Amino acid sequence: NNVLTKGVAKWLAKRGVNALCLGPENGSGYHSFPLENVEEAIRFLKEQGNRKIGILGASITSIPALISAAQFPEISLTVAVTPCDFVLQGFSKEKRDGCAEWPVEGESMLTWRGEPLPYVPYAYKHPQYWQVVTEETKGSGNLLSSQRLFRDTEARAELTDAVMIPVENIRGRLMLIGCEDDCLWPTAHYIRRMDERLKAHAHSCRYDALVYPHGTHFAFPESMLHQLLPLFSDFIVGRAFRAARDYPKECRAARDDIDRRMKQAIQDWLNEAE
């Protein structure tokens, strides 16, 4: 029932790509989400006659998207918008004690064969987790700001190889897209680290690590943004993110470039021999 997800699906359909959307059953956050759902989705799509499988994730859903692409060899196109490069602790969006979101103790975002994937625990427990986010958001000019939460989480965590996403196992084509002015988490830092990991490990994928100075957390193709927000998209993004108000031309230029690059990547993928 997610409006943004439906909009992305419609945009993909216009590109000639069938789209199947996956997510938590009740839409209340990501905790103990089984990767078997992705495995089942791949099986279903192939049964419907689809010969190529791609995956797209944005923001928090970039984590299951990248993990799935590294896990399932059938995936040959992976697009991660404003991604993170490690598995996080699970979280819930069901309201609790006046908090709109809270970390679920002892649960990873993802599971496989009934076992939790190794994960990085948040630096703050409930209710301080949400209090830190609301304190940073207040007066920031953003609908939501959570850089402190994620920077503190990384600073206090041991980023072992077990929790990092093995992007070197991804096959086919990989696109990593993000902006320096992302106010939700340091995605530019995460993308550069994935770039460094790919350079340090043998890999077979062809990848683009695209980091723009401006573009906000909504680093979507311009035409996709209009599909998601048909009316007054620039105004709405500007209301949500201060950077979009301060640097509207730069943000638009980034989205236009992302639009061109993503459309070309999809077209190239569709035209490639199987």
PyMOL commands that set and color helices and strands:
alter all, ss='L'
color gray80, all
select helices_A, chain A and resi 3-14+36-47+59-71+128-137+147-156+167-169+187-200+222-228+233-240+242-246+248-271
alter helices_A, ss='H'
color red, helices_A
select strands_A, chain A and resi 33-34+53-58+75-81+89-92+102-108+110-112+115-116+173-179+206-212
alter strands_A, ss='S'
color yellow, strands_A
deselect
rebuild
show_as cartoon
